[in-house]
Amino acid sequence: MQDYAAGSTSIVDLIFLQDSTSTTGAGKTGLVFNTAGLTCYYKRSNGTSSVAVSLATITTLGTYASGGFKEIDATNMPGCYEFHPPNAAFASGAKEVTFHFVGANGLVPRPIKYRIKAVDPDNATNYGMSALPATACTGNASLLTSGTGTDQISVTSGRVDAGKISGTTQTARDLGAGVLLSSGTGTGQVLLTSGLVNHNLAQTGLTPRDLGAVADASLTVGDALIAAICAGAGKESQSSTTYLVQTPNTGTTIRTFTLDSATTPTSRS
């Protein structure tokens, strides 16, 4: 018994027909598609009746012809015939189909059964199962397998080792940066002291600017931070009625005031 997937077409099969006059089980030779009395019928497991097969000659062995029937080699393979069952016999819906050759003089009646499967025994990729990808492993849209090749996952002792995220090679630092704080001054690190985040002006990425030229609505939180630092620890200088507020180290001027008096000022503008 052979297995074929439901819906299989152009099946080329080899069958053996026995000679009823032989006492040794020898094959019957000399049959052709229109030998007198020779008939072939099939019955599907869900069918209500048998169906006649219109036997036909085969022009070239191995090339499908519906109902094709031809002797292969009477000398070297006596009793062996090539048979091309009609496609309709293997349509989905039935689990089996049985063919029956009978009627020719000297022919032992020969039933031939095929199983009709929901899977495809000849499909080496996924056995014809629709729930599995039809792409070979390590190919795009295939099953994931363990390994270090394309479309594989590296698995060690039940652990998945991820080497890339979004196509970018990852280091231990990269993988931990999203969930852990590591003290330091390198990429992906935060400078920590006694559980506190140390953050200086340079690390903010802010640049001191002349706030006198900035409209009130355009002042930023960064400006406020710089102004507070300068007020508490910045430099001051006065020349006559000109009074400057500057950053602590570089002396960058963030505000220039004009005093109402060079010696006893009471206001600035």
QUIPENOR-V802382 format. One record per residue. N is the residue number from 1. RES is the residue in three letters. OMEGA is omega in whole degrees, 0 to 359 (NA if undefined). Layout:
N:RES:OMEGA, N:RES:OMEGA
//
This chain:
1:MET:179, 2:GLN:179, 3:ASP:174, 4:TYR:179, 5:ALA:175, 6:ALA:181, 7:GLY:178, 8:SER:180, 9:THR:175, 10:SER:179, 11:ILE:176, 12:VAL:186, 13:ASP:176, 14:LEU:180, 15:ILE:178, 16:PHE:178, 17:LEU:187, 18:GLN:179, 19:ASP:183, 20:SER:181, 21:THR:182, 22:SER:177, 23:THR:182, 24:THR:180, 25:GLY:182, 26:ALA:181, 27:GLY:178, 28:LYS:181, 29:THR:171, 30:GLY:180, 31:LEU:173, 32:VAL:188, 33:PHE:183, 34:ASN:175, 35:THR:182, 36:ALA:175, 37:GLY:184, 38:LEU:177, 39:THR:176, 40:CYS:177, 41:TYR:172, 42:TYR:178, 43:LYS:176, 44:ARG:185, 45:SER:179, 46:ASN:181, 47:GLY:180, 48:THR:179, 49:SER:178, 50:SER:181, 51:VAL:180, 52:ALA:176, 53:VAL:176, 54:SER:181, 55:LEU:181, 56:ALA:178, 57:THR:176, 58:ILE:181, 59:THR:181, 60:THR:178, 61:LEU:180, 62:GLY:178, 63:THR:190, 64:TYR:171, 65:ALA:185, 66:SER:181, 67:GLY:183, 68:GLY:181, 69:PHE:182, 70:LYS:177, 71:GLU:184, 72:ILE:183, 73:ASP:185, 74:ALA:183, 75:THR:186, 76:ASN:178, 77:MET:183, 78:PRO:179, 79:GLY:181, 80:CYS:181, 81:TYR:173, 82:GLU:182, 83:PHE:179, 84:HIS:182, 85:PRO:181, 86:PRO:184, 87:ASN:184, 88:ALA:182, 89:ALA:185, 90:PHE:177, 91:ALA:180, 92:SER:180, 93:GLY:179, 94:ALA:178, 95:LYS:180, 96:GLU:170, 97:VAL:181, 98:THR:175, 99:PHE:181, 100:HIS:175, 101:PHE:183, 102:VAL:167, 103:GLY:182, 104:ALA:180, 105:ASN:177, 106:GLY:181, 107:LEU:172, 108:VAL:178, 109:PRO:188, 110:ARG:173, 111:PRO:179, 112:ILE:184, 113:LYS:174, 114:TYR:173, 115:ARG:179, 116:ILE:188, 117:LYS:174, 118:ALA:177, 119:VAL:182, 120:ASP:182, 121:PRO:182, 122:ASP:179, 123:ASN:185, 124:ALA:183, 125:THR:182, 126:ASN:177, 127:TYR:178, 128:GLY:181, 129:MET:186, 130:SER:181, 131:ALA:180, 132:LEU:178, 133:PRO:180, 134:ALA:180, 135:THR:180, 136:ALA:180, 137:CYS:184, 138:THR:174, 139:GLY:181, 140:ASN:180, 141:ALA:179, 142:SER:172, 143:LEU:176, 144:LEU:178, 145:THR:180, 146:SER:179, 147:GLY:181, 148:THR:181, 149:GLY:180, 150:THR:179, 151:ASP:175, 152:GLN:177, 153:ILE:179, 154:SER:182, 155:VAL:179, 156:THR:178, 157:SER:179, 158:GLY:181, 159:ARG:177, 160:VAL:178, 161:ASP:181, 162:ALA:180, 163:GLY:181, 164:LYS:172, 165:ILE:184, 166:SER:176, 167:GLY:182, 168:THR:179, 169:THR:184, 170:GLN:172, 171:THR:178, 172:ALA:179, 173:ARG:180, 174:ASP:184, 175:LEU:182, 176:GLY:188, 177:ALA:183, 178:GLY:185, 179:VAL:183, 180:LEU:172, 181:LEU:179, 182:SER:183, 183:SER:179, 184:GLY:181, 185:THR:181, 186:GLY:179, 187:THR:179, 188:GLY:180, 189:GLN:177, 190:VAL:180, 191:LEU:184, 192:LEU:173, 193:THR:180, 194:SER:177, 195:GLY:180, 196:LEU:178, 197:VAL:176, 198:ASN:185, 199:HIS:179, 200:ASN:185, 201:LEU:181, 202:ALA:183, 203:GLN:177, 204:THR:183, 205:GLY:181, 206:LEU:179, 207:THR:178, 208:PRO:179, 209:ARG:180, 210:ASP:185, 211:LEU:179, 212:GLY:182, 213:ALA:184, 214:VAL:178, 215:ALA:182, 216:ASP:184, 217:ALA:182, 218:SER:178, 219:LEU:183, 220:THR:175, 221:VAL:178, 222:GLY:177, 223:ASP:180, 224:ALA:180, 225:LEU:180, 226:ILE:180, 227:ALA:180, 228:ALA:178, 229:ILE:181, 230:CYS:181, 231:ALA:183, 232:GLY:186, 233:ALA:184, 234:GLY:179, 235:LYS:175, 236:GLU:175, 237:SER:180, 238:GLN:174, 239:SER:185, 240:SER:181, 241:THR:178, 242:THR:183, 243:TYR:184, 244:LEU:171, 245:VAL:188, 246:GLN:178, 247:THR:188, 248:PRO:189, 249:ASN:186, 250:THR:181, 251:GLY:177, 252:THR:182, 253:THR:177, 254:ILE:179, 255:ARG:176, 256:THR:180, 257:PHE:172, 258:THR:182, 259:LEU:179, 260:ASP:178, 261:SER:180, 262:ALA:184, 263:THR:181, 264:THR:183, 265:PRO:175, 266:THR:179, 267:SER:179, 268:ARG:181, 269:SER:NA
//
